[in-house]
Amino acid sequence: MAPIVTSLASIVKQFGIGAVLATPSGGGGGYTGASGGVISDYLDPGPGIRYRAHIFTSSGTFTVTDPTITSVQYLVVAGGGGGGNNMAGGGGAGGLRTNLPGHPLAGSSYSISPGPYTVTVGAAGAGSAPYNVGNAAYPGGDGGTSNFYPTPVSFPSPTYIRADGGGGGGGQAQVGRSGGSGGGGNHSGARAGGTGNSPPYSPPQGSNGGAGAEPGTGPTTCGGGGGGAGSSGTNASGNVAGPGGAGVQVAIAGPVSATTGVGALNPGPGQYQWFAGGGGGGAGNSATVGSGGIGGGGAGGKQGLAIVGTQGTGGGGGGGCWESDAKNTDGGSAGGSGIVVVRYVLPASSGTAKATGGVISFYGGKTIHTFVNSGTFTNTSGSPLSIEYVVVAGGGGGGGRNVGGGGGAGGYITSLTTCPTSPVTVTVGAGGVGGISPINANGTQGGPGGLSGSLSVPVTGGGYGGRGVQSPPPNAQPGGPGGSGGGGGGDDGGGPYTGGPAVSGQGFAGGFGTSPGGGGVNAGGGGGAGGAGQPGPTPGNGGLGIQLPATFHNPVSLPGPAPAPGGLGSPGPTATNISGGTPGKFWVAGGGGGGGNTTAGVGGVGSPPNPGGPFAGTGDGAASGGSASSAKQSTGSGGGGSAGNETTSPGGNGGSGIVLIAYPT
């Protein structure tokens, strides 16, 4: 069965450097010389070298304890920029920096010594609000910065590697914003694209965005494409919006075959590990939208929503379309989150994989396949294989418009089964987008996660946090249904607004939002896989997450110290408030905190006697004047609910899901 690529993914380019291995083997399961991130152990068959790659889809810490590790190779990709509104420019890709030998963009070698290294993974830039809401020009948001450096570090330092977020696409009559790669320009006035490689590095971290076009330069109006790591965004021309610039392939995380799910897929050669493609420009009714750049860029919109950049690639988001359909669809889409990968020669070897797919590691006599994006798992042993699996769907986005509910966690399922030799499609759901306050939106349900083909394990995405409205009441919403339910919104009148229901066996319901008739309005927390979301008056803390089974507690695949998790799951409860297991590690699927007038809910707390937080990588709600936070990628946790100003306080995004499969080595 062919692999399924998530619908939020856009398509990709070339530059194949590094390891290609049809049947991955290699090991090092007992080697503990460094920790952090999701581990991939593999053999490069060309020179016959075994590598270990540490893959970070969320911020964390890479810690070296073995003094014989003296150098590493890295990939640092920032978050992609969001698309602008109204026939707008696509978002620029996040800056990309690497020192992989032989790569066209390779920088200098990187020496390393025992100690902690900080890893920061840049968040996706937000998509713009529609122009037809108050006829306001909104550019796409810039992507977040990604970093890799020793802790502490002195500036400037050659050991401080920084990639800058992609520039947002230009909104109505705006130029594209500058960044790692520049955003595309808007149609109105044929605005120029933003400058890429800003600030400048050598080799460059990205390219320029393309310009928009309007009547006089063509028969219709279109936005320019966002720049990519491999080429500039294309100018809009005639009846065609500008495609996003191409990204590049950096084969640093393991085999690049179409099963691993790391980076974006290029369907031409059928290979993964493509990164930093630009977002396509948006189009008018009679025009052609700009395609997303190879490497995770999202396509532009045309009388409908633009496509989001692919998570974990730094791809730019698609530019918004024309608003004539009056459906609030001319806003841009968000970019893709960034990624950091650190690789070194593996001094030990043990174990041989009996299957392909995902990134592969060895621990406790088990072989573990980890999928942070969609791919294919194929049993190559020649006979049925006994497996243990965990599937976590994407978390729901937090509610927008003042006091929004927290997003519910994605559904969580774990079990034992027998896998036949036929291929199994692995789908990893994206997190739901947080509510954008200017259009009265609420978070969308997270994407589904699951296994299909010869196995059938459907898992439901997290429910959205309900929109909260304080004036005029009553306009708030209940939380959405999902694997775990979203929290209800808060309102000054009417209510209470109920939390969303959960799917039995996958999670818990969201908490209800309150409306005491003035002041003190609080939204409900999103439900988690380990407990229900709390109701608004407390305030609405998110429901407790759940700890992964002990099979997956590899001590060198550890999260970094809070509040910067990275690796399998995120920081969780301590030994004093949870019994058994491994305290503080490997937690996923927590509910997002609800927004509040004066105090806000925190993510993943659950009901007493489980105080504290935030846990499981969840988003916190916002108090009036503050900002909601997004959940961490690869956790399936819910985003925090919004509060305050309608134009500056969207809900937090939900975290993408994760799929884990283990069997005896």
SELO-227883 format. One record per residue (C-alpha): residue number from 1; residue in three letters; y, x, z. Coordinates in steps of 0.25 Angstrom, whole numbers. Example, Ala and Ser with C-alpha at 12.3 -4.5 7.8 and 13.67 -1.06 7.14 Angstrom:
2
NODE   pos   code       Y       X       Z
NODE     1    ALA     -18      49      31
NODE     2    SER      -4      55      29
REM end
This chain:
665
NODE   pos   code       Y       X       Z
NODE     1    MET       0       0       0
NODE     2    ALA      14       5      -4
NODE     3    PRO      23       8       8
NODE     4    ILE      34      -2      11
NODE     5    VAL      48       4      12
NODE     6    THR      57      -4      21
NODE     7    SER      67     -14      14
NODE     8    LEU      78      -6      21
NODE     9    ALA      74       6      14
NODE    10    SER      80      11       1
NODE    11    ILE      74      20      -9
NODE    12    VAL      75      36     -10
NODE    13    LYS      75      49     -18
NODE    14    GLN      68      63     -19
NODE    15    PHE      69      78     -15
NODE    16    GLY      55      81     -10
NODE    17    ILE      54      93       0
NODE    18    GLY      44      95      10
NODE    19    ALA      30      90      14
NODE    20    VAL      22      80       6
NODE    21    LEU       8      76      11
NODE    22    ALA       0      65       7
NODE    23    THR      -9      65      19
NODE    24    PRO      -1      71      31
NODE    25    SER      -9      80      40
NODE    26    GLY      -4      90      51
NODE    27    GLY      -2      88      65
NODE    28    GLY       4      95      77
NODE    29    GLY       1      83      86
NODE    30    GLY       0      92      98
NODE    31    TYR      12     100      95
NODE    32    THR      24      97     104
NODE    33    GLY      35     108     100
NODE    34    ALA      45      98      97
NODE    35    SER      48      83      99
NODE    36    GLY      56      71      94
NODE    37    GLY      56      61      83
NODE    38    VAL      44      55      76
NODE    39    ILE      35      67      72
NODE    40    SER      29      70      58
NODE    41    ASP      18      81      57
NODE    42    TYR      14      85      43
NODE    43    LEU      10      96      34
NODE    44    ASP      18     101      22
NODE    45    PRO       7     104      12
NODE    46    GLY      15     113       4
NODE    47    PRO      17     125      13
NODE    48    GLY       7     119      23
NODE    49    ILE      16     118      34
NODE    50    ARG      15     107      45
NODE    51    TYR      28     101      50
NODE    52    ARG      32      92      61
NODE    53    ALA      44      83      59
NODE    54    HIS      52      75      70
NODE    55    ILE      58      63      63
NODE    56    PHE      70      56      71
NODE    57    THR      74      42      66
NODE    58    SER      82      41      79
NODE    59    SER      90      51      87
NODE    60    GLY      82      59      97
NODE    61    THR      79      74     101
NODE    62    PHE      70      84      94
NODE    63    THR      65      94     105
NODE    64    VAL      59     107     102
NODE    65    THR      50     114     112
NODE    66    ASP      42     124     104
NODE    67    PRO      50     137     102
NODE    68    THR      41     140      89
NODE    69    ILE      49     129      82
NODE    70    THR      61     137      77
NODE    71    SER      66     129      65
NODE    72    VAL      66     115      60
NODE    73    GLN      69     107      47
NODE    74    TYR      77      94      49
NODE    75    LEU      82      82      42
NODE    76    VAL      94      75      47
NODE    77    VAL      99      62      41
NODE    78    ALA     110      54      46
NODE    79    GLY     112      38      46
NODE    80    GLY     116      32      32
NODE    81    GLY     129      25      31
NODE    82    GLY     129      10      29
NODE    83    GLY     134       2      17
NODE    84    GLY     148      -4      16
NODE    85    ASN     152     -18      12
NODE    86    ASN     155     -26       0
NODE    87    MET     150     -19     -13
NODE    88    ALA     150      -6      -4
NODE    89    GLY     146       8      -4
NODE    90    GLY     132      12       1
NODE    91    GLY     131      20      14
NODE    92    GLY     129      35      13
NODE    93    ALA     117      42      17
NODE    94    GLY     116      49      30
NODE    95    GLY     118      64      29
NODE    96    LEU     106      72      27
NODE    97    ARG     103      86      32
NODE    98    THR      90      94      31
NODE    99    ASN      85     108      31
NODE   100    LEU      71     105      25
NODE   101    PRO      68     118      17
NODE   102    GLY      70     116       2
NODE   103    HIS      77     103       3
NODE   104    PRO      90     103      -6
NODE   105    LEU      98      99       6
NODE   106    ALA      92     109      16
NODE   107    GLY     101     116      26
NODE   108    SER      98     128      34
NODE   109    SER      86     131      43
NODE   110    TYR      86     125      57
NODE   111    SER      82     134      69
NODE   112    ILE      77     127      82
NODE   113    SER      73     130      96
NODE   114    PRO      67     123     108
NODE   115    GLY      76     111     113
NODE   116    PRO      81      98     110
NODE   117    TYR      88      94      97
NODE   118    THR      96      81      96
NODE   119    VAL      92      72      84
NODE   120    THR     102      61      80
NODE   121    VAL      98      51      70
NODE   122    GLY     110      44      63
NODE   123    ALA     111      29      63
NODE   124    ALA     112      21      50
NODE   125    GLY     127      17      46
NODE   126    ALA     129       2      48
NODE   127    GLY     131      -7      36
NODE   128    SER     144     -13      34
NODE   129    ALA     148     -27      37
NODE   130    PRO     151     -36      25
NODE   131    TYR     164     -36      19
NODE   132    ASN     165     -52      18
NODE   133    VAL     166     -52      33
NODE   134    GLY     181     -52      35
NODE   135    ASN     182     -44      22
NODE   136    ALA     181     -31      29
NODE   137    ALA     177     -18      23
NODE   138    TYR     166     -12      31
NODE   139    PRO     160       2      27
NODE   140    GLY     146       5      30
NODE   141    GLY     144      13      43
NODE   142    ASP     142      28      43
NODE   143    GLY     128      33      47
NODE   144    GLY     125      40      60
NODE   145    THR     124      55      61
NODE   146    SER     111      62      62
NODE   147    ASN     110      76      70
NODE   148    PHE     100      87      74
NODE   149    TYR     104      98      83
NODE   150    PRO      99     105      96
NODE   151    THR     104     100     109
NODE   152    PRO     114     105     113
NODE   153    VAL     121     110     101
NODE   154    SER     134     118      98
NODE   155    PHE     142     113      87
NODE   156    PRO     143     118      76
NODE   157    SER     129     122      75
NODE   158    PRO     119     124      63
NODE   159    THR     109     117      72
NODE   160    TYR     117     104      72
NODE   161    ILE     112      96      60
NODE   162    ARG     120      84      57
NODE   163    ALA     119      73      46
NODE   164    ASP     131      63      45
NODE   165    GLY     129      48      43
NODE   166    GLY     131      42      29
NODE   167    GLY     144      36      26
NODE   168    GLY     145      21      26
NODE   169    GLY     147      14      12
NODE   170    GLY     162       9       9
NODE   171    GLY     165      -5      12
NODE   172    GLN     175     -14       5
NODE   173    ALA     185      -4      -2
NODE   174    GLN     180       8       6
NODE   175    VAL     175      21       2
NODE   176    GLY     162      26       7
NODE   177    ARG     161      33      20
NODE   178    SER     158      48      21
NODE   179    GLY     146      54      28
NODE   180    GLY     133      61      26
NODE   181    SER     133      54      13
NODE   182    GLY     145      45       9
NODE   183    GLY     145      30       8
NODE   184    GLY     147      23      -5
NODE   185    GLY     161      17      -9
NODE   186    ASN     164       3     -10
NODE   187    HIS     167      -5     -23
NODE   188    SER     181      -9     -19
NODE   189    GLY     190       2     -25
NODE   190    ALA     178       9     -30
NODE   191    ARG     178      17     -17
NODE   192    ALA     173      31     -16
NODE   193    GLY     160      35      -9
NODE   194    GLY     160      43       4
NODE   195    THR     159      58       5
NODE   196    GLY     145      63       8
NODE   197    ASN     141      76      16
NODE   198    SER     152      72      26
NODE   199    PRO     154      81      34
NODE   200    PRO     149      92      24
NODE   201    TYR     136     100      26
NODE   202    SER     129     109      17
NODE   203    PRO     119     105      11
NODE   204    PRO     126      91      10
NODE   205    GLN     121      80      19
NODE   206    GLY     124      69       9
NODE   207    SER     132      64      -3
NODE   208    ASN     144      56      -7
NODE   209    GLY     144      41      -8
NODE   210    GLY     147      34     -22
NODE   211    ALA     159      26     -25
NODE   212    GLY     160      10     -27
NODE   213    ALA     165       3     -39
NODE   214    GLU     173     -10     -42
NODE   215    PRO     178     -18     -54
NODE   216    GLY     185      -8     -63
NODE   217    THR     174       2     -62
NODE   218    GLY     163      -7     -65
NODE   219    PRO     159     -22     -67
NODE   220    THR     157     -25     -52
NODE   221    THR     159     -18     -38
NODE   222    CYS     149      -9     -31
NODE   223    GLY     148       1     -20
NODE   224    GLY     144      16     -21
NODE   225    GLY     131      22     -16
NODE   226    GLY     131      30      -3
NODE   227    GLY     128      45      -4
NODE   228    GLY     114      51      -1
NODE   229    ALA     109      64       3
NODE   230    GLY     105      68     -11
NODE   231    SER     116      62     -20
NODE   232    SER     129      54     -19
NODE   233    GLY     130      39     -20
NODE   234    THR     132      33     -33
NODE   235    ASN     146      27     -37
NODE   236    ALA     145      12     -40
NODE   237    SER     147      10     -55
NODE   238    GLY     148      -2     -64
NODE   239    ASN     138     -13     -59
NODE   240    VAL     130      -4     -50
NODE   241    ALA     133       0     -35
NODE   242    GLY     131      15     -32
NODE   243    PRO     117      19     -28
NODE   244    GLY     116      27     -15
NODE   245    GLY     114      42     -16
NODE   246    ALA     100      48     -15
NODE   247    GLY      95      54      -3
NODE   248    VAL      85      66      -2
NODE   249    GLN      71      68       3
NODE   250    VAL      69      77      15
NODE   251    ALA      54      79      17
NODE   252    ILE      54      83      31
NODE   253    ALA      47      73      39
NODE   254    GLY      33      73      33
NODE   255    PRO      26      69      21
NODE   256    VAL      35      62      11
NODE   257    SER      24      52       6
NODE   258    ALA      27      38       5
NODE   259    THR      21      34      18
NODE   260    THR      29      42      29
NODE   261    GLY      42      33      30
NODE   262    VAL      51      44      34
NODE   263    GLY      64      43      26
NODE   264    ALA      65      34      14
NODE   265    LEU      55      33       3
NODE   266    ASN      58      37     -12
NODE   267    PRO      49      28     -20
NODE   268    GLY      49      38     -32
NODE   269    PRO      41      49     -26
NODE   270    GLY      36      40     -15
NODE   271    GLN      41      49      -4
NODE   272    TYR      49      47       9
NODE   273    GLN      58      56      17
NODE   274    TRP      71      53       8
NODE   275    PHE      84      52      16
NODE   276    ALA      99      49      15
NODE   277    GLY     100      40       3
NODE   278    GLY     114      33       1
NODE   279    GLY     116      18       1
NODE   280    GLY     118      10     -12
NODE   281    GLY     131       3     -15
NODE   282    GLY     133     -12     -14
NODE   283    ALA     136     -21     -26
NODE   284    GLY     143     -33     -31
NODE   285    ASN     135     -45     -36
NODE   286    SER     133     -41     -50
NODE   287    ALA     131     -26     -47
NODE   288    THR     119     -17     -44
NODE   289    VAL     118     -12     -30
NODE   290    GLY     117       3     -27
NODE   291    SER     103       7     -23
NODE   292    GLY     100      15     -10
NODE   293    GLY      99      30     -12
NODE   294    ILE      85      37     -11
NODE   295    GLY      83      40       4
NODE   296    GLY      86      27      11
NODE   297    GLY      99      22       5
NODE   298    GLY     100       7       5
NODE   299    ALA     104      -1      -7
NODE   300    GLY     117      -8      -8
NODE   301    GLY     119     -23      -7
NODE   302    LYS     121     -34     -18
NODE   303    GLN     123     -48     -13
NODE   304    GLY     114     -44      -1
NODE   305    LEU     113     -34      10
NODE   306    ALA     113     -19       6
NODE   307    ILE     100     -11      10
NODE   308    VAL     100      -3      23
NODE   309    GLY      97      12      22
NODE   310    THR      83      16      26
NODE   311    GLN      82      20      41
NODE   312    GLY      79      35      44
NODE   313    THR      84      39      30
NODE   314    GLY     100      40      32
NODE   315    GLY     101      31      20
NODE   316    GLY     114      24      17
NODE   317    GLY     115       8      18
NODE   318    GLY     118       0       5
NODE   319    GLY     132      -5       2
NODE   320    GLY     136     -20       4
NODE   321    CYS     137     -29      -8
NODE   322    TRP     147     -40     -13
NODE   323    GLU     150     -51      -3
NODE   324    SER     151     -63     -13
NODE   325    ASP     138     -69      -8
NODE   326    ALA     145     -71       6
NODE   327    LYS     133     -68      14
NODE   328    ASN     138     -56      21
NODE   329    THR     130     -47      13
NODE   330    ASP     140     -37       8
NODE   331    GLY     139     -28      20
NODE   332    GLY     132     -14      18
NODE   333    SER     119     -10      25
NODE   334    ALA     116       1      35
NODE   335    GLY     112      15      32
NODE   336    GLY      99      21      36
NODE   337    SER      97      29      49
NODE   338    GLY      95      44      49
NODE   339    ILE      84      53      52
NODE   340    VAL      81      67      58
NODE   341    VAL      69      75      55
NODE   342    VAL      65      89      61
NODE   343    ARG      54      97      56
NODE   344    TYR      47     110      59
NODE   345    VAL      34     117      57
NODE   346    LEU      22     111      66
NODE   347    PRO      15     123      73
NODE   348    ALA       3     114      76
NODE   349    SER      -7     106      68
NODE   350    SER     -16      95      72
NODE   351    GLY     -21      82      67
NODE   352    THR     -22      76      53
NODE   353    ALA     -17      62      49
NODE   354    LYS     -26      51      44
NODE   355    ALA     -15      43      37
NODE   356    THR      -2      44      30
NODE   357    GLY      11      38      33
NODE   358    GLY      23      39      42
NODE   359    VAL      25      52      50
NODE   360    ILE      13      58      56
NODE   361    SER      11      65      70
NODE   362    PHE       0      68      79
NODE   363    TYR      -1      65      94
NODE   364    GLY     -12      62     105
NODE   365    GLY     -23      63      95
NODE   366    LYS     -16      52      86
NODE   367    THR      -9      53      72
NODE   368    ILE       4      45      72
NODE   369    HIS      11      40      60
NODE   370    THR      25      36      62
NODE   371    PHE      33      27      53
NODE   372    VAL      48      26      54
NODE   373    ASN      50      20      41
NODE   374    SER      40      12      32
NODE   375    GLY      28      19      25
NODE   376    THR      13      19      23
NODE   377    PHE       2      22      33
NODE   378    THR     -11      26      26
NODE   379    ASN     -24      29      32
NODE   380    THR     -30      41      25
NODE   381    SER     -42      43      34
NODE   382    GLY     -51      36      25
NODE   383    SER     -56      26      36
NODE   384    PRO     -49      16      45
NODE   385    LEU     -40      22      55
NODE   386    SER     -37      17      69
NODE   387    ILE     -22      17      72
NODE   388    GLU     -12      13      82
NODE   389    TYR       1       8      77
NODE   390    VAL      15       4      82
NODE   391    VAL      24      -4      73
NODE   392    VAL      39      -7      77
NODE   393    ALA      48     -15      68
NODE   394    GLY      63     -13      67
NODE   395    GLY      72     -18      78
NODE   396    GLY      82     -29      76
NODE   397    GLY      97     -26      75
NODE   398    GLY     106     -30      86
NODE   399    GLY     115     -42      85
NODE   400    GLY     130     -41      80
NODE   401    ARG     142     -49      82
NODE   402    ASN     147     -46      96
NODE   403    VAL     136     -48     106
NODE   404    GLY     123     -47      98
NODE   405    GLY     109     -47     103
NODE   406    GLY     100     -34     103
NODE   407    GLY      90     -32      92
NODE   408    GLY      75     -35      95
NODE   409    ALA      65     -24      93
NODE   410    GLY      56     -23      82
NODE   411    GLY      42     -28      84
NODE   412    TYR      32     -19      90
NODE   413    ILE      17     -18      88
NODE   414    THR       6      -8      92
NODE   415    SER      -9      -9      90
NODE   416    LEU     -22      -2      86
NODE   417    THR     -28      -5      72
NODE   418    THR     -37       1      61
NODE   419    CYS     -30       5      48
NODE   420    PRO     -37       5      35
NODE   421    THR     -35      15      24
NODE   422    SER     -26       7      16
NODE   423    PRO     -11      10      17
NODE   424    VAL      -3       3      28
NODE   425    THR      12       0      25
NODE   426    VAL      21       3      37
NODE   427    THR      34      -4      37
NODE   428    VAL      45       1      47
NODE   429    GLY      56      -9      49
NODE   430    ALA      70      -6      50
NODE   431    GLY      79     -10      61
NODE   432    GLY      88     -22      60
NODE   433    VAL     103     -20      57
NODE   434    GLY     112     -24      69
NODE   435    GLY     121     -36      68
NODE   436    ILE     135     -33      61
NODE   437    SER     145     -40      68
NODE   438    PRO     155     -43      57
NODE   439    ILE     145     -52      50
NODE   440    ASN     140     -59      62
NODE   441    ALA     126     -52      59
NODE   442    ASN     115     -49      69
NODE   443    GLY     104     -39      68
NODE   444    THR      93     -40      58
NODE   445    GLN      79     -40      62
NODE   446    GLY      72     -26      62
NODE   447    GLY      63     -24      50
NODE   448    PRO      48     -26      52
NODE   449    GLY      38     -15      55
NODE   450    GLY      23     -15      52
NODE   451    LEU      11     -10      45
NODE   452    SER       5     -18      33
NODE   453    GLY      -5     -16      22
NODE   454    SER     -19     -14      28
NODE   455    LEU     -12     -17      42
NODE   456    SER      -3     -28      46
NODE   457    VAL       6     -26      57
NODE   458    PRO      19     -34      55
NODE   459    VAL      30     -31      65
NODE   460    THR      43     -39      66
NODE   461    GLY      57     -33      67
NODE   462    GLY      66     -35      79
NODE   463    GLY      75     -47      80
NODE   464    TYR      90     -46      78
NODE   465    GLY     100     -47      89
NODE   466    GLY     107     -60      88
NODE   467    ARG     122     -60      84
NODE   468    GLY     132     -62      96
NODE   469    VAL     145     -69      94
NODE   470    GLN     155     -71     105
NODE   471    SER     166     -78      98
NODE   472    PRO     166     -89      93
NODE   473    PRO     153     -94     100
NODE   474    PRO     142     -97      98
NODE   475    ASN     137     -89      87
NODE   476    ALA     127     -79      92
NODE   477    GLN     113     -78      88
NODE   478    PRO      99     -77      94
NODE   479    GLY      91     -64      93
NODE   480    GLY      82     -63      81
NODE   481    PRO      67     -64      81
NODE   482    GLY      59     -51      79
NODE   483    GLY      48     -42      84
NODE   484    SER      57     -42      96
NODE   485    GLY      69     -52      96
NODE   486    GLY      83     -49      95
NODE   487    GLY      93     -53     107
NODE   488    GLY     102     -65     106
NODE   489    GLY     117     -63     103
NODE   490    GLY     127     -66     114
NODE   491    ASP     138     -77     112
NODE   492    ASP     150     -83     121
NODE   493    GLY     145     -97     118
NODE   494    GLY     131    -104     116
NODE   495    GLY     118     -96     118
NODE   496    PRO     111     -90     124
NODE   497    TYR     106     -84     111
NODE   498    THR      91     -81     112
NODE   499    GLY      84     -68     109
NODE   500    GLY      75     -67      97
NODE   501    PRO      60     -69      99
NODE   502    ALA      50     -58      97
NODE   503    VAL      37     -57      89
NODE   504    SER      25     -59      99
NODE   505    GLY      19     -45     101
NODE   506    GLN      30     -37      95
NODE   507    GLY      42     -38     105
NODE   508    PHE      50     -47     114
NODE   509    ALA      62     -57     112
NODE   510    GLY      76     -54     113
NODE   511    GLY      86     -58     124
NODE   512    PHE      96     -70     123
NODE   513    GLY     111     -68     122
NODE   514    THR     120     -75     131
NODE   515    SER     133     -82     130
NODE   516    PRO     139     -85     144
NODE   517    GLY     152     -91     138
NODE   518    GLY     161     -79     138
NODE   519    GLY     160     -64     142
NODE   520    GLY     147     -57     145
NODE   521    VAL     140     -61     132
NODE   522    ASN     127     -53     130
NODE   523    ALA     117     -53     119
NODE   524    GLY     102     -52     121
NODE   525    GLY      94     -40     120
NODE   526    GLY      83     -38     109
NODE   527    GLY      69     -39     112
NODE   528    GLY      60     -26     113
NODE   529    ALA      45     -24     111
NODE   530    GLY      44     -22     126
NODE   531    GLY      53     -33     132
NODE   532    ALA      62     -44     129
NODE   533    GLY      77     -42     127
NODE   534    GLN      86     -46     138
NODE   535    PRO      95     -58     138
NODE   536    GLY     110     -56     137
NODE   537    PRO     115     -58     151
NODE   538    THR     108     -45     156
NODE   539    PRO     114     -40     145
NODE   540    GLY     104     -41     134
NODE   541    ASN      95     -28     135
NODE   542    GLY      85     -26     124
NODE   543    GLY      70     -28     126
NODE   544    LEU      62     -16     130
NODE   545    GLY      55      -8     119
NODE   546    ILE      40      -3     120
NODE   547    GLN      34      11     121
NODE   548    LEU      25      16     109
NODE   549    PRO      10      17     112
NODE   550    ALA       6      31     119
NODE   551    THR       0      35     105
NODE   552    PHE      14      37     100
NODE   553    HIS      19      45     112
NODE   554    ASN      20      59     105
NODE   555    PRO      28      67     115
NODE   556    VAL      34      75     104
NODE   557    SER      39      62      97
NODE   558    LEU      48      59     108
NODE   559    PRO      61      52     109
NODE   560    GLY      74      60     112
NODE   561    PRO      81      58     125
NODE   562    ALA      88      44     126
NODE   563    PRO      97      39     120
NODE   564    ALA      92      47     108
NODE   565    PRO      78      43     105
NODE   566    GLY      70      48      93
NODE   567    GLY      56      48      90
NODE   568    LEU      45      37      93
NODE   569    GLY      53      27     100
NODE   570    SER      64      29     110
NODE   571    PRO      67      31     125
NODE   572    GLY      62      20     133
NODE   573    PRO      60      16     148
NODE   574    THR      57      26     159
NODE   575    ALA      45      26     167
NODE   576    THR      52      18     178
NODE   577    ASN      53       6     169
NODE   578    ILE      41       6     161
NODE   579    SER      26       8     165
NODE   580    GLY      17      18     157
NODE   581    GLY      19      25     144
NODE   582    THR      28      36     142
NODE   583    PRO      42      33     148
NODE   584    GLY      54      34     139
NODE   585    LYS      48      37     126
NODE   586    PHE      42      30     113
NODE   587    TRP      49      16     115
NODE   588    VAL      52       7     103
NODE   589    ALA      56      -7     100
NODE   590    GLY      67     -10     111
NODE   591    GLY      76     -22     110
NODE   592    GLY      91     -20     107
NODE   593    GLY     102     -23     118
NODE   594    GLY     111     -35     116
NODE   595    GLY     126     -34     115
NODE   596    GLY     135     -39     126
NODE   597    ASN     150     -42     130
NODE   598    THR     151     -32     141
NODE   599    THR     137     -25     143
NODE   600    ALA     126     -24     132
NODE   601    GLY     111     -24     132
NODE   602    VAL     103     -11     130
NODE   603    GLY      91      -9     121
NODE   604    GLY      77     -10     125
NODE   605    VAL      78     -12     140
NODE   606    GLY      70     -25     142
NODE   607    SER      69     -33     154
NODE   608    PRO      69     -28     169
NODE   609    PRO      62     -20     174
NODE   610    ASN      65     -12     162
NODE   611    PRO      80      -8     164
NODE   612    GLY      86       3     156
NODE   613    GLY      87       7     142
NODE   614    PRO      90       8     130
NODE   615    PHE      75      10     126
NODE   616    ALA      67      11     114
NODE   617    GLY      79      15     105
NODE   618    THR      85       1     106
NODE   619    GLY     100      -2     103
NODE   620    ASP     109      -6     114
NODE   621    GLY     118     -18     113
NODE   622    ALA     133     -17     113
NODE   623    ALA     143     -21     124
NODE   624    SER     157     -26     119
NODE   625    GLY     164     -15     112
NODE   626    GLY     151      -6     110
NODE   627    SER     141      -4     100
NODE   628    ALA     127      -9      99
NODE   629    SER     117       2      96
NODE   630    SER     106       3      86
NODE   631    ALA      91       5      89
NODE   632    LYS      84      18      86
NODE   633    GLN      76      19      73
NODE   634    SER      61      19      74
NODE   635    THR      61      11      87
NODE   636    GLY      61      -4      82
NODE   637    SER      72      -7      93
NODE   638    GLY      83     -17      92
NODE   639    GLY      98     -14      90
NODE   640    GLY     108     -17     100
NODE   641    GLY     117     -30     100
NODE   642    SER     132     -29      96
NODE   643    ALA     144     -33     104
NODE   644    GLY     159     -33     103
NODE   645    ASN     167     -31      90
NODE   646    GLU     161     -38      78
NODE   647    THR     165     -27      68
NODE   648    THR     160     -15      76
NODE   649    SER     148     -20      84
NODE   650    PRO     136     -22      76
NODE   651    GLY     122     -24      82
NODE   652    GLY     113     -11      83
NODE   653    ASN     102      -9      72
NODE   654    GLY      88     -11      76
NODE   655    GLY      79       2      75
NODE   656    SER      69       3      64
NODE   657    GLY      54       2      68
NODE   658    ILE      42      12      68
NODE   659    VAL      27      12      65
NODE   660    LEU      17      21      72
NODE   661    ILE       3      23      68
NODE   662    ALA      -7      32      76
NODE   663    TYR     -22      35      74
NODE   664    PRO     -32      46      80
NODE   665    THR     -29      60      73
REM end
